[in-house]
Amino acid sequence: MTEKIVRTTSAFDCGGRCPLRFHVTDGEIKRVEGDDSADADGQLRACLRCRSIRGYVYNPERVKYPLKRTGPKGSGKFERISWDEALDTVANKLTEVNEKYGNQSLLFVAGGGYFGSFHFPQLAYQRLLNTAFGGFSTTYGNISSQGAIFGTQASYGFGEIFVGNSREDWLNSKLIILWGFDPARMIAGTNTLYWLIKAKENGSKVIVIDPRYTDTAVPVADQWIPIIPGTDTAMMAAMAYVILKENLHDQGFLDKYTHGFDKYKDYVMGDEDGTPKTPEWAEKICGVPAETITNLAREYATTKPAALEDAQGPARSCMGGQYNRGAITLTAMTGNIGKPGGSACGGLQGIPYGHMFRSVAIPPGRNTAHPKGKSLRGNINPRDRLGTMVHVNKVFDAILHGKKGGYPFDAKFAMFVQCNFVNQIGNTNKSRKAMQREDLFTVVPEVWLNATAQYADIVLPVTTFAERSDLTRPWPSGPYYTHMNKAVEPPGECKDDIEIAELLAERLGLEKFNREDVLNQFLEAMPHMKEHVEKYEHVNDKWLRLLTGMGEDLQAFVTDNDAYDKYRNDSVHRLDLSEPFIAFKKNIDDIENNPFPTPSGKIEIYSDQIASWNNPLCPPVAKYIPTWENRDDPLYEKYPLQFLSFHPRHSVHSELQKVEWLQEIGLHRLWINPADAGPRGIRNGETVLAFNHRGTLSVPAFVTRRIMTGVVAMPEGAWYAPDKDGIDRGGCANTLTKDEMSEGGAAALKTCLVEVKPENDGC
């Protein structure tokens, strides 16, 4: 019997990147432990997701062999085939479609299901399609973050999009406002909740603004302010009104560091449209009492320093970017940007470190499917996209309607990589209809026969993070880097995505495509790294050493193999910060020499670029604009409940759904207030139908006062499973949501009306 401990980390699209210790006996993971650092403040405590990871790696439902569809698309009927047959079929179909219809008919769709830097799957396949066919059609827009990205780039420019202070800086805050921010569920940094609790123990007051009394609010909130979904910007404008009316704003900060605040002031005070944005005005819109708004505005403006922490959730709406721009405006009005204990809003609460890693697939090559396509950098207008791209939340509409529907391509071949988009983007019933097209040949490399793979013609089995070595980092906080070390051999015939791309390249006649050839090309341009790379035997290990040595933040790793080996063996490297990182501190300390990368060189409260679009639904300052499917929409009479989805505690989006331990603790239920449940005859735990004109799902009810009246909510991620009547028995939240985008590019998944009734009443 052989035993060893392998230190590693996951690579899920989770806000943490937790160091793990796999106890491996005779080639099998027998036990999983977390970080064993003795320093409590530095310890990175893994949540239940990673502690239950054996149920993911060894799940009997894993795809272990190549599969070919044998029944109708979506029927779940597949048969095992050989790798040779699978690869020949895919390569032949790629060639056939390209020759018959052109490369614009090759649709490549990727998401964020895996975040290792070396094995980053989408780049491997992109390089394959670019090299073999000169390009492909694809999507743009981040399904999760695009609203926040829009707000951040419009206000701060196209520099670093991460705008957070490091978490320990909360110890400097006297007031922390969590606005739509629930890190206990989303894990916005492995130790985020730890630092929130420490800040509270240190005397910080914590206020939570959210339609739900969140899992984060339970241990830390001194005050919960429920707010009607989609109305955040109205409340922010009313807070600004109080701050201006009572002369509590930091005019010196606004004059020196911001552009166009007077335009926002004209809007808030009513000089622009004759309507002062008073707390009484906002109360009628957002449901928050005027007195509460007034008191919060005074407290936020007079408590120094104060951290207003917005997030990405409320930005995933049809007016999403305005929410983040409104929060940015409030932080500027109070002079909290660039200050210890303050905050710079924008929803992307990471700190700008960690761009140390490149990938074997970078550069992926220019996508020449539309040779006149232009770079998106420097252009925040999501409607101005040349080339064969569609917004990510419209991809299935594009598959259905193609060029006749105004889209830039007619898809004949589709590949879905590191995503489960049938499940995870709006209007799942439309997604299903699109994927049922028999003339669309679909390939899905996957770990599971998830909702997307169910509609594939070919499913290719891929490895998990436990069966790979890679480089990882947490996306929102840190500051640390993690090294993923291969713990076990893959089951069955699973292969990593780079190998799959290489094998397809052979069949397509490509030369010098494999990782050895690309490595040699890199080393020719970086001869100083050659001796440090060649000490390692396996080509993957050589790559990991090279990529670490290319890091911007870890200069010691450029030539020091001992430092790298320690990093690899420990599986974590912590950056030693002498003080907490403060977003935009260098800009605020010396703006003359460190201007913001905006046209004005300042924080843009008013954006001239947005003003030039002349789009009333996307104003140049953060205005409240009513959403569709709100409480004033005619649909409200038929569907009188606003529907929200939130991050599940027991999975990472749709990943980990098959882990039984997690299902036991993460009950999938629809939150509903007793005032809404009672008149509908809904009892706690009873199965209900939530429905609208897009679809119907079945789910147990959770009757609770932890959600405000008029709003229902449930976790996203549950796998779509329609029955013969079209009722989704899996409880996929996107069965109900809309496949639309905001004017700022956000996938508008949080703007949705529904009705709910007991299932035994019918629908």
C-alpha positions in Angstrom: 0.0 0.0 0.0 1.4 3.4 -1.0 0.2 6.6 0.7 1.0 10.2 -0.1 -0.4 13.7 0.4 -0.8 15.8 -2.7 -1.3 19.5 -2.2 -3.4 21.1 -4.8 -6.4 23.4 -5.5 -9.6 23.5 -7.5 -10.1 25.5 -10.7 -13.9 26.0 -10.6 -15.4 29.4 -11.4 -15.7 30.0 -7.7 -14.7 33.1 -5.8 -12.1 31.2 -3.8 -9.1 29.1 -4.8 -8.7 27.0 -1.7 -5.5 25.1 -1.0 -6.4 21.4 -0.6 -4.6 18.3 0.7 -5.6 15.0 -1.0 -4.7 11.9 0.9 -4.0 9.4 -1.9 -3.7 5.7 -1.2 -2.9 3.3 -4.0 -3.8 5.8 -6.6 -7.2 6.8 -5.1 -8.1 10.0 -3.1 -9.3 8.7 0.3 -9.6 11.9 2.2 -9.6 15.7 1.6 -8.4 18.3 4.0 -7.9 22.1 3.7 -5.2 24.6 4.4 -3.1 23.7 7.4 -1.5 27.1 7.8 -0.9 28.0 11.5 -1.6 31.6 10.9 -5.3 32.2 11.5 -5.4 35.4 9.5 -3.7 33.8 6.6 -5.4 30.4 6.6 -7.5 29.8 3.6 -10.4 27.7 4.8 -12.1 25.5 2.1 -15.9 25.4 2.1 -18.1 22.4 1.8 -17.8 22.3 -2.0 -14.1 21.3 -2.0 -14.4 19.2 1.2 -16.9 17.0 -0.7 -14.8 16.8 -3.8 -14.4 13.0 -3.7 -18.1 12.8 -4.7 -17.2 14.8 -7.8 -14.0 13.0 -8.9 -15.4 9.5 -8.3 -19.1 10.1 -9.2 -20.5 7.1 -11.1 -22.2 9.5 -13.5 -19.0 10.9 -14.8 -18.4 10.7 -18.6 -15.5 8.3 -18.9 -15.6 7.4 -22.6 -16.4 9.1 -25.9 -20.1 9.0 -26.6 -22.2 9.3 -29.8 -25.8 10.2 -29.8 -28.2 7.5 -30.8 -31.6 9.0 -30.0 -33.3 12.4 -30.6 -31.3 15.4 -29.3 -32.0 15.8 -25.6 -33.2 12.2 -25.2 -30.0 11.2 -23.2 -29.5 8.2 -25.5 -25.8 7.7 -26.3 -23.5 4.8 -27.1 -19.8 4.4 -26.3 -17.4 4.8 -29.2 -13.6 4.8 -29.6 -11.5 7.9 -29.5 -10.5 7.3 -33.1 -14.1 7.3 -34.2 -15.0 10.3 -32.1 -12.0 12.4 -33.4 -12.4 11.3 -37.0 -16.1 12.2 -36.8 -15.4 15.7 -35.4 -12.5 16.5 -37.7 -14.5 15.3 -40.8 -17.5 17.4 -39.8 -15.4 20.5 -39.2 -13.8 20.1 -42.6 -17.2 19.4 -44.3 -18.9 22.4 -42.7 -16.0 24.8 -43.4 -15.8 23.7 -47.1 -19.6 23.9 -47.7 -20.6 26.9 -45.6 -17.4 28.8 -44.6 -15.8 29.3 -41.3 -18.5 31.7 -40.1 -20.7 28.6 -39.8 -18.3 27.2 -37.2 -19.7 28.4 -33.8 -17.4 28.2 -30.8 -19.0 28.9 -27.4 -17.0 28.9 -24.1 -17.6 29.9 -20.5 -15.9 29.9 -17.2 -16.2 26.4 -16.0 -12.4 25.9 -15.5 -9.8 28.5 -14.5 -6.4 26.9 -14.7 -3.9 28.9 -16.7 -2.1 26.1 -18.6 -5.0 23.8 -19.4 -7.5 26.7 -20.0 -9.7 24.7 -22.4 -11.2 27.4 -24.5 -7.9 28.8 -25.7 -6.7 25.4 -26.9 -9.7 24.9 -29.1 -9.7 28.5 -30.3 -6.1 28.1 -31.4 -7.1 24.9 -33.2 -10.0 26.6 -35.1 -8.0 29.7 -35.9 -5.0 27.7 -37.2 -7.0 25.2 -39.2 -9.8 27.4 -40.6 -8.8 31.0 -40.1 -11.5 31.8 -37.6 -14.9 31.0 -36.3 -18.1 32.6 -35.0 -18.4 33.2 -31.2 -19.9 35.2 -28.4 -19.0 38.3 -26.6 -20.0 39.6 -23.1 -19.4 38.0 -19.8 -22.6 36.2 -18.6 -21.8 37.1 -15.0 -19.9 40.3 -15.0 -20.6 42.4 -18.1 -22.8 44.9 -16.3 -20.1 45.5 -13.7 -17.4 45.6 -16.4 -19.4 48.2 -18.3 -19.9 50.4 -15.2 -16.2 50.0 -14.2 -14.8 50.8 -17.6 -17.2 53.7 -18.2 -16.1 55.3 -14.9 -12.5 54.3 -14.4 -11.4 53.6 -17.9 -9.7 50.6 -19.6 -7.0 50.0 -17.1 -7.3 47.5 -14.3 -11.0 46.4 -14.1 -10.6 45.0 -10.5 -11.5 47.7 -8.1 -11.4 46.3 -4.6 -9.3 46.8 -1.5 -7.7 43.7 0.0 -10.1 42.1 2.5 -8.1 42.9 5.7 -8.6 46.6 4.9 -12.1 46.2 6.3 -10.4 46.5 9.7 -9.9 50.1 8.9 -13.5 50.7 8.1 -16.0 52.1 10.6 -19.0 51.3 8.3 -19.4 48.6 5.8 -22.4 48.6 3.4 -23.0 45.3 1.5 -25.2 46.2 -1.4 -26.4 43.1 -3.2 -23.2 41.3 -1.9 -23.5 37.9 -0.4 -20.0 36.4 -0.1 -21.0 33.6 2.3 -22.7 32.0 -0.7 -20.7 33.2 -3.7 -17.3 32.9 -1.8 -15.9 36.2 -3.1 -12.5 35.3 -1.8 -11.8 32.3 0.4 -11.4 34.3 3.5 -13.9 37.1 2.8 -16.5 36.2 5.4 -13.7 35.7 7.9 -12.5 39.3 7.5 -16.1 40.6 7.6 -16.6 38.9 10.9 -13.2 40.3 12.2 -14.2 43.8 11.1 -17.5 43.5 13.0 -15.6 42.3 16.1 -13.3 45.3 15.5 -16.2 47.7 15.8 -17.3 48.1 12.2 -21.0 48.5 11.7 -22.4 46.4 8.8 -25.5 47.2 6.8 -26.9 44.8 4.2 -29.1 46.1 1.3 -30.8 43.2 -0.5 -34.2 41.8 -1.2 -33.2 38.7 0.9 -31.8 38.5 4.4 -28.7 36.7 3.0 -26.5 34.1 4.5 -23.9 36.8 5.0 -26.3 39.0 6.8 -27.1 36.3 9.4 -23.7 36.6 11.2 -22.7 40.2 10.4 -25.6 42.5 9.7 -26.5 45.2 12.2 -29.2 46.3 9.8 -31.0 44.8 6.9 -32.6 47.1 4.3 -34.8 45.2 1.8 -35.1 46.8 -1.6 -37.3 46.1 -4.6 -35.2 44.5 -7.4 -34.2 46.8 -10.2 -34.6 50.0 -8.2 -31.1 50.4 -6.6 -30.2 53.4 -8.7 -33.2 55.3 -7.5 -32.2 54.8 -3.8 -28.6 55.8 -4.6 -29.9 59.0 -6.3 -32.0 59.8 -3.2 -29.0 59.2 -0.9 -27.0 61.6 -3.2 -29.9 64.2 -2.8 -29.6 64.1 1.0 -25.8 64.3 0.9 -26.0 67.3 -1.5 -28.9 69.0 0.3 -27.1 68.8 3.6 -23.7 69.7 2.2 -22.2 66.5 3.3 -20.3 65.7 0.1 -16.6 66.0 -0.4 -16.5 68.8 -3.0 -12.7 68.9 -3.0 -12.5 65.3 -4.0 -15.1 65.7 -6.7 -13.3 68.8 -8.1 -9.9 67.2 -8.2 -10.6 63.6 -9.2 -13.9 63.4 -11.1 -15.4 64.6 -14.4 -18.9 65.7 -15.0 -20.3 65.6 -11.4 -22.4 68.7 -12.1 -24.4 66.8 -14.7 -25.3 64.2 -12.1 -26.1 66.9 -9.5 -28.5 68.5 -12.0 -30.3 65.2 -12.4 -30.4 64.5 -8.6 -31.6 67.9 -7.6 -34.2 68.0 -10.3 -32.7 70.9 -12.3 -32.6 68.6 -15.4 -36.1 67.2 -15.4 -38.0 69.1 -12.7 -38.1 66.1 -10.4 -35.9 66.2 -7.3 -34.7 62.7 -6.4 -35.8 63.0 -2.8 -36.1 60.1 -0.4 -39.9 60.4 -0.7 -39.6 60.1 -4.5 -37.3 57.0 -4.1 -39.6 55.4 -1.4 -42.4 55.0 -4.0 -40.0 53.3 -6.4 -37.7 51.1 -4.2 -39.9 50.4 -1.2 -37.4 51.6 1.3 -38.8 54.2 3.8 -37.7 57.7 3.1 -36.5 58.0 6.7 -34.3 54.9 6.3 -32.8 56.4 3.1 -32.1 59.7 4.8 -30.5 58.1 7.8 -28.3 55.9 5.7 -27.2 58.8 3.5 -26.2 60.8 6.6 -24.4 57.9 8.2 -22.5 57.0 5.1 -21.4 60.5 4.4 -20.3 61.3 7.9 -18.7 58.1 8.9 -15.0 58.2 7.9 -13.8 55.9 6.4 -16.7 53.8 5.1 -16.7 51.0 2.6 -19.6 50.7 0.3 -19.4 47.3 -1.4 -21.5 46.8 -4.4 -21.5 43.5 -6.3 -22.4 41.9 -9.7 -25.8 40.5 -8.8 -27.9 43.6 -9.2 -25.9 44.4 -12.3 -27.3 41.3 -14.0 -30.4 43.2 -15.0 -31.7 45.2 -17.9 -30.4 48.4 -16.3 -27.4 46.7 -14.7 -24.5 49.0 -15.4 -26.4 52.0 -13.9 -26.3 50.3 -10.5 -22.5 50.0 -10.4 -22.1 53.5 -11.8 -24.4 54.8 -9.1 -22.4 53.1 -6.4 -19.2 54.6 -7.9 -20.7 58.0 -7.8 -21.6 57.7 -4.1 -18.0 56.5 -3.2 -16.7 59.6 -5.1 -19.1 62.0 -3.4 -17.9 60.8 0.0 -14.2 60.8 -0.9 -13.8 57.1 0.0 -12.0 56.1 -3.2 -8.3 55.4 -2.8 -8.5 55.6 1.0 -7.7 53.0 3.7 -11.0 51.7 5.0 -12.9 53.1 2.1 -13.8 51.5 -1.2 -13.9 52.0 -5.0 -17.2 50.5 -6.3 -17.7 48.8 -9.6 -18.8 45.3 -8.7 -15.5 43.7 -9.6 -14.1 43.5 -6.1 -10.8 41.8 -6.8 -7.4 43.4 -6.4 -5.2 43.9 -9.5 -2.6 41.2 -9.0 -2.2 37.8 -10.5 -1.9 38.4 -14.2 1.2 36.4 -13.9 0.1 33.4 -15.9 0.0 32.9 -19.6 -1.2 29.8 -21.4 0.0 27.3 -23.9 -2.8 28.5 -26.1 -1.9 32.2 -25.9 -1.8 33.9 -28.3 -4.8 32.0 -29.8 -4.4 33.7 -33.2 -6.5 36.4 -34.8 -10.0 35.3 -35.5 -10.3 36.1 -39.2 -13.8 34.9 -39.7 -14.6 38.5 -40.2 -11.3 40.1 -41.4 -12.6 43.7 -40.8 -13.5 43.0 -37.2 -12.0 45.6 -34.8 -10.7 45.3 -31.3 -13.2 45.7 -28.5 -10.7 47.4 -26.2 -11.4 51.0 -25.7 -15.0 50.7 -26.8 -17.6 50.1 -24.1 -20.6 50.2 -26.4 -21.9 46.6 -26.4 -24.0 47.3 -29.5 -21.0 48.2 -31.6 -19.6 44.7 -32.3 -18.2 44.0 -35.8 -17.5 40.5 -36.8 -19.2 37.1 -36.3 -20.1 37.6 -32.7 -23.3 37.6 -30.8 -24.0 38.6 -27.2 -23.7 35.5 -25.0 -27.3 35.7 -23.7 -28.5 35.7 -27.4 -26.5 32.8 -28.7 -29.4 30.3 -28.8 -31.6 32.9 -30.5 -28.8 33.3 -33.1 -28.7 29.5 -33.6 -32.4 29.5 -34.1 -32.8 32.5 -36.5 -29.3 33.0 -38.0 -28.8 35.6 -40.7 -32.5 35.8 -41.5 -33.0 37.0 -37.9 -30.3 39.6 -38.2 -27.4 37.7 -36.8 -24.0 37.5 -38.5 -23.9 33.7 -39.1 -25.8 30.6 -39.8 -24.4 28.0 -37.4 -23.9 24.5 -38.8 -21.3 23.2 -36.3 -21.2 24.2 -32.6 -18.7 23.4 -29.9 -19.5 24.2 -26.3 -16.5 24.2 -24.0 -16.2 24.7 -20.2 -19.8 25.9 -20.0 -23.3 24.5 -19.5 -25.0 27.3 -21.4 -28.3 25.5 -22.1 -28.7 25.6 -18.3 -27.0 28.9 -17.5 -28.2 31.6 -19.8 -31.7 33.1 -20.2 -34.8 31.3 -21.5 -33.8 27.7 -21.3 -36.8 26.4 -23.3 -35.5 28.5 -26.2 -32.0 27.1 -25.7 -33.5 23.6 -25.8 -35.3 24.3 -29.1 -32.2 25.7 -30.7 -30.1 22.7 -29.6 -32.7 20.3 -31.0 -31.8 21.4 -34.6 -30.8 18.2 -36.4 -28.8 20.1 -38.9 -26.5 21.6 -36.1 -23.7 19.2 -35.4 -22.7 19.7 -31.8 -19.6 18.7 -29.9 -19.3 19.0 -26.1 -16.1 18.1 -24.2 -17.4 17.5 -20.7 -17.1 15.8 -17.3 -20.9 15.2 -17.2 -23.9 14.6 -19.4 -25.2 17.9 -18.2 -28.1 19.9 -19.8 -25.9 21.0 -22.7 -24.2 17.7 -23.3 -27.6 16.1 -23.5 -28.0 17.7 -26.9 -24.6 16.9 -28.3 -23.8 14.6 -31.2 -20.4 13.8 -29.8 -19.4 14.0 -26.1 -15.7 13.9 -25.3 -14.7 12.9 -21.8 -12.3 15.3 -20.1 -10.2 15.3 -17.0 -11.0 17.1 -13.7 -8.6 19.3 -11.7 -7.6 16.3 -9.6 -6.1 14.7 -12.7 -4.1 17.7 -14.0 -1.3 19.9 -12.9 -1.9 23.6 -13.5 -1.5 27.2 -12.2 -4.4 28.9 -10.6 -5.2 32.1 -8.7 -8.3 33.3 -6.9 -10.2 35.8 -9.0 -11.4 38.4 -6.5 -9.1 38.7 -3.6 -6.0 36.9 -2.3 -3.3 37.9 -2.5 -1.9 34.5 -3.2 -1.2 32.1 -6.1 -1.9 28.4 -6.1 -0.4 25.4 -7.9 -2.5 22.5 -8.9 -0.7 19.2 -8.6 -2.0 16.1 -10.3 -3.2 13.7 -7.6 -4.6 10.7 -9.5 -4.8 9.2 -13.0 -8.0 10.0 -14.9 -10.7 7.3 -15.0 -11.7 5.4 -18.1 -10.4 7.2 -21.3 -10.7 10.8 -20.1 -8.2 13.2 -21.8 -7.2 16.8 -21.1 -8.5 19.5 -23.5 -5.0 20.3 -24.9 -4.5 16.7 -25.9 -7.9 16.6 -27.5 -7.1 19.7 -29.5 -3.7 18.2 -30.5 -5.3 15.0 -31.7 -7.8 16.9 -33.8 -5.0 19.0 -35.2 -3.2 15.8 -36.4 -6.4 14.8 -38.3 -6.7 18.2 -39.8 -3.1 18.1 -41.1 -1.7 20.8 -38.8 2.0 20.8 -38.1 4.0 22.1 -35.1 0.8 22.4 -33.2 1.5 20.3 -30.2 2.6 21.6 -26.8 6.2 20.5 -27.3 6.5 22.5 -30.5 4.9 25.6 -29.0 7.1 25.3 -25.9 10.3 25.3 -28.1 9.0 28.4 -29.9 8.6 30.2 -26.6 12.0 29.1 -25.4 13.6 30.4 -28.6 12.3 33.8 -27.6 13.2 33.4 -23.9 16.6 31.7 -23.9 17.2 32.9 -20.3 14.5 30.4 -19.2 15.8 27.4 -21.0 18.1 26.0 -18.4 15.4 26.4 -15.7 12.8 24.6 -17.7 14.9 21.7 -19.0 15.5 20.3 -15.5 11.9 19.1 -15.5 11.1 15.9 -17.4 7.5 16.0 -18.5 6.5 18.7 -21.0 3.6 19.8 -18.8 6.0 20.4 -15.9 8.3 22.4 -18.3 5.3 24.5 -19.3 4.3 25.2 -15.7 7.8 26.2 -14.8 8.0 28.5 -17.8 4.7 30.2 -17.3 5.4 30.8 -13.6 8.7 32.4 -14.6 6.8 34.7 -16.9 4.8 36.2 -14.0 4.7 39.9 -13.6 4.5 39.7 -9.8 6.8 36.9 -9.0 10.2 37.9 -10.3 12.0 35.5 -8.0 10.5 32.7 -10.0 12.2 33.9 -13.2 15.5 32.2 -12.4 15.1 30.6 -8.9 14.1 27.0 -9.3 14.2 26.5 -5.5 11.5 29.2 -5.1 9.4 27.6 -7.8 9.8 24.1 -6.4 8.7 25.4 -2.9 5.6 27.0 -4.5 4.8 23.8 -6.4 5.2 21.6 -3.3 3.3 23.9 -1.0 0.6 24.5 -3.6 0.3 28.1 -2.5 2.5 31.2 -2.6 1.3 34.1 -0.5 2.4 37.6 -1.4 3.7 39.5 1.6 1.9 42.9 1.6 3.4 45.4 4.0 -0.1 47.0 4.2 -3.5 46.3 2.7 -3.9 47.0 -1.0 -6.1 50.1 -1.7 -7.7 50.3 -5.1 -6.6 53.5 -7.0 -4.4 54.7 -4.2 -1.6 55.7 -6.6 -4.1 57.7 -8.7 -5.5 59.5 -5.7 -2.1 60.2 -4.1 -0.7 61.7 -7.4 -3.3 62.0 -10.1 -1.1 64.4 -12.1 1.4 61.6 -12.7 -1.1 58.7 -12.5 -4.3 59.8 -14.3 -7.2 57.4 -14.7 -7.2 55.8 -18.2 -10.3 57.7 -19.2 -10.7 60.4 -21.8 -10.7 63.0 -19.1 -8.0 61.4 -17.0 -10.4 61.4 -14.0 -13.2 59.2 -12.6 -16.0 59.9 -15.1 -19.3 60.5 -13.3 -20.5 61.7 -16.6 -19.3 59.8 -19.7 -18.9 61.8 -22.9 -18.5 58.6 -24.8 -21.8 57.2 -23.6 -23.4 60.6 -24.2 -22.4 60.3 -27.8 -24.5 57.2 -28.3 -27.6 59.3 -27.6 -29.4 56.3 -26.1 -32.0 57.3 -23.5 -31.8 53.8 -22.1 -28.1 54.2 -21.4 -27.6 57.7 -20.0 -24.2 59.2 -19.4 -24.8 59.5 -15.6 -26.2 56.9 -13.3 -30.0 57.5 -13.6 -32.8 55.4 -12.4 -34.7 54.1 -15.5 -37.6 51.6 -14.9 -36.9 48.1 -16.1 -39.1 46.0 -18.2 -40.9 43.2 -16.2 -41.1 45.5 -13.1 -44.1 46.2 -10.9 -45.5 48.7 -13.5 -45.3 46.4 -16.4 -48.7 45.2 -17.8 -47.4 41.6 -17.3 -47.4 42.3 -13.6 -51.2 41.6 -13.5 -50.6 38.1 -14.7 -47.2 37.5 -13.1 -47.2 39.6 -9.9 -43.9 38.3 -8.3 -40.4 39.5 -9.1 -38.1 36.6 -9.5 -34.4 36.5 -8.6 -31.8 33.7 -8.7 -28.7 33.6 -6.4 -25.5 31.6 -6.1 -26.1 28.2 -4.6 -24.3 27.2 -1.4 -23.9 23.6 -2.5 -22.4 24.0 -6.0 -20.5 26.3 -8.3 -23.2 27.4 -10.8 -24.2 24.1 -12.4 -21.0 22.3 -11.4 -21.1 19.8 -8.5 -24.8 19.2 -8.9 -24.2 15.4 -8.7 -22.4 15.4 -5.4 -24.8 13.7 -2.9 -23.3 15.2 0.2 -23.8 18.7 -1.1 -27.3 18.0 -2.2 -28.1 17.0 1.4 -27.0 20.3 2.8 -28.0 22.6 0.0 -31.7 22.1 -0.4 -32.9 23.6 -3.7 -36.0 25.6 -2.8 -38.0 28.7 -3.8 -37.9 31.5 -1.2 -41.3 33.1 -0.7 -42.5 35.5 2.0 -45.5 34.2 4.2 -47.5 37.3 3.0 -47.2 36.0 -0.6 -47.4 32.3 0.3 -50.6 32.5 2.5 -53.0 33.8 -0.1 -51.7 31.3 -2.6 -52.2 28.4 -0.3 -48.5 27.6 -0.3 -47.0 25.8 2.7 -43.4 25.4 3.6 -41.8 22.4 1.9 -44.7 21.9 -0.5 -43.9 21.5 -4.2 -45.0 24.6 -6.2 -45.0 25.6 -9.8 -43.2 28.9 -10.7 -44.2 30.0 -14.2 -44.4 32.7 -16.7 -44.8 32.9 -20.5 -41.4 31.5 -21.0 -41.7 28.3 -19.0 -42.7 26.5 -15.8 -40.5 24.8 -13.2 -41.3 22.6 -10.2 -39.6 23.2 -6.9 -40.3 22.9 -3.1 -41.2 26.2 -1.4 -39.3 27.8 1.4 -41.7 30.1 3.2 -39.6 32.6 5.1 -39.5 36.2 6.3 -35.9 36.3 5.0 -37.2 37.6 1.7 -39.3 40.8 1.2 -42.9 40.6 0.0 -43.5 40.6 -3.8 -40.2 38.8 -4.5 -39.4 35.2 -4.8 -35.9 33.7 -5.3 -34.1 30.4 -5.7 -30.5 29.2 -6.4 -29.3 29.1 -9.9 -27.5 26.1 -11.4 -29.9 23.2 -10.9 -29.9 21.0 -14.1 -32.8 21.6 -16.5 -34.9 18.4 -16.8 -38.2 19.0 -18.7 -40.9 16.3 -18.5 -43.2 15.3 -21.3 -45.4 18.3 -20.6 -42.5 20.8 -20.7 -42.4 21.4 -16.9 -38.8 21.6 -15.7 -38.5 19.1 -13.0 -34.9 19.9 -12.4 -35.7 23.4 -11.1 -33.4 25.4 -13.5 -33.9 29.1 -12.7 -33.3 30.1 -16.3 -36.4 28.3 -17.4 -38.1 31.5 -16.3 -35.6 34.2 -17.3 -35.3 36.3 -20.5 -32.5 35.9 -23.1 -32.0 39.7 -23.3 -29.2 42.1 -22.6 -29.0 45.5 -21.1 -27.9 48.5 -23.0 -24.6 48.1 -21.2 -24.2 44.5 -22.2 -25.3 42.7 -19.0 -27.2 39.4 -19.3 -30.5 40.5 -17.9 -31.2 37.4 -15.8 -32.4 39.3 -12.7 -35.3 41.2 -14.5 -38.1 38.7 -14.5 -41.8 38.4 -13.4 -43.4 35.1 -12.4 -46.4 33.6 -10.6 -46.3 30.8 -8.1 -49.0 28.3 -7.1 -49.1 24.8 -5.4 -48.4 22.1 -8.0 -51.6 20.3 -7.1 -53.6 23.3 -8.3 -52.2 22.9 -11.8 -51.0 25.7 -14.0 
